[in-house]
Amino acid sequence: MTKQLGREVATQDQAQGIRQFFSEENFDRLTSIMYPKNVHKGSNLFWEGDTADYLYYVRSGRIKVTKSADDGKEFTLYLHNKGDLIGYGDVLSESVHMLSAEALENCEVGVIQRKDLEVLLWQHGDLAVEFMRWQGMTHMLTQTKMRDLLMFGKTGALCSLLIRLNNSYGQAHGKHRRLSIKINNTEMSDMIGATRESVNRMLSDLKKDGIIDIEEGHIVIYDLEHLRDVCHCDNCPAHICRV
C-alpha cells in the first residue's frame, strides 16, 4: 500500500478501531506495509487450522470471527467493523488460527504479513509498545465475554450482548437507543451459545417488561440500566464492551 493510501485510511477512520491504540506516525507505519485485498460476502479470510501468517485491517465491511464445536455448531465470538485489526494467532511466531473469519458483507481489507510486522516492531520500540497495548485489549475483550457467558446464565449473556451491540451499533432514537444493524435471533443465539428458541423467549420477556422493542427488524433499547443490572455490568470502556 502506498503512503498516499495509508493517509487515506487514516483520514477515513480517525479514532475508530485500532486508531485509539496507535499514534498517527505508527499507524502510518502499519498502513505502509499493508496490501489491499477484496473479500466477497460469504468468503473466508481464514479457517481454523490455517497458518497464521497475516493480520487483516478492515477498511470497509463487517467480518465475523467464529469457533467451531465438535458437533459442527459455530459460536460467534467477534463482529469486526471498519477500523478493526484482526489477528488471533501468535503473530510473532509460527502458529495456526484457532478461529475462522467470514465476511458478512463485501469487504476491503489491508493485509499485513507477519515477517513485515516483525521488522517494524524490531525497528520501532514505540510501535512495539502500542502493539502490545492493542493485544492486551483483545485479551481483555475475550476475558469479559467469557465472564458474561459463564457467570450470569443465558439471560445475563443476552443482556450483555445487547449492551455490546449498543456500544458497537447503537444510535440515538428519541430518548432511547436503536441498533443500526438488523440482527436476527439465530445470530444472537450463536453469539451466546444458546438455542434460537431460548433467545426468542428471553427477548419476548424483555419486550413484555418494556426493556426493549423491535421496530422493522431493528432492536430498540428502552432501559439500558436494567440490562446492566441483569449482567452485573462492570462499566468496562466501550472498546472492551463491544461485540
Disulfide bonds with the S-S distance in Angstrom:
none
